[in-house]
Amino acid sequence: MITGHIDHLAAAGLAQPLYDALVQALAQDPAHKQPDSYTLDGDRLFMNVMTLTTQPPHEKKAELHRAYIDIQLLLEGVETIHYGTSERARELLEWHQEDDYQLCHAIDNPQTLTLEPGMFAIFMPGEPHKPGCHETLRAPLKKVVIKLHREALFPVS
């Protein structure tokens, strides 16, 4: 997991494909877009603008992906993301290959990160994460999840 703030993007030390994905998504002004999926570069790069209400973490399942890197950028609200390192997902549910996700009931040794507007968290394939959480409040959020295909960082030879 990598985290940073869009106001200090150059200081985040991101690999060029991650940096470029964020810059390309921000150029589309996601804060002013309606919730939907937006193609940026075919299947290689797209973004999902969404609104949701935070929930206590015990009411949510964690997710993980295999093909895509998740760049979660908070636009409005405050959220906590519970996450773990690769291979820490427990009680895995069915794999959904077409939509590139798998849910799980638990994360072994979970960590937490609180995002405020402008902050982002990047989850690599296999890293379980449970976004949209708040321990005590049910509050609205707006965020964009930028999906970058793993081959942007890990080319298949």
C-alpha positions, 0 to 999 in steps of 0.5 A, a space after each residue: 500500500 502506498 499513500 499520499 496527497 494530490 497536492 504533493 503528488 511529485 513528492 510521493 515517489 510514485 513509479 511513473 505509471 502510477 503518477 501518470 494514472 493519477 494525473 490523467 484521472 485528475 485531468 478529467 475533474 472527477 470531483 465534478 463527475 456523476 457516479 459512473 465508470 469512465 474510460 481513460 485508456 481502454 482496459 488499461 486505465 479507467 476510473 469509477 466515480 462513486 458516492 457511498 455512506 461510510 459503515 462500521 468495519 464489522 458490517 463490511 467485507 474486504 476486497 482484493 484484486 488480481 489484474 488491477 491496481 486500485 488507486 483510491 482517491 477521496 474527494 469528499 468526506 472522511 473514511 477509514 480503510 482497513 487493509 493488510 499486506 498480500 496473502 493476509 486475506 482470510 475466509 475468502 469468498 468466490 472469485 469474480 474474474 470478469 470484475 476482478 475482485 474477491 471478497 473476504 470476511 477477515 484480514 489477518 493483522 489489519 492496519 488502518 488508514 484515515 483518508 481526508 479529501 485529496 488523499 489517496 491510497 494505492 493497493 497492489 494486486 493481492 492486497 486486501 482492503 476494506 474502504 468506506 469505513 468509519 468507526 462511529 459515523 455513517 456519513 456520505 463520501 465521494 471518491 474515485 477509484 482509478 483502476 490501472 492494469 498491473 501490466 503497467 508496472 509488471 509487464 508480461 514478457 
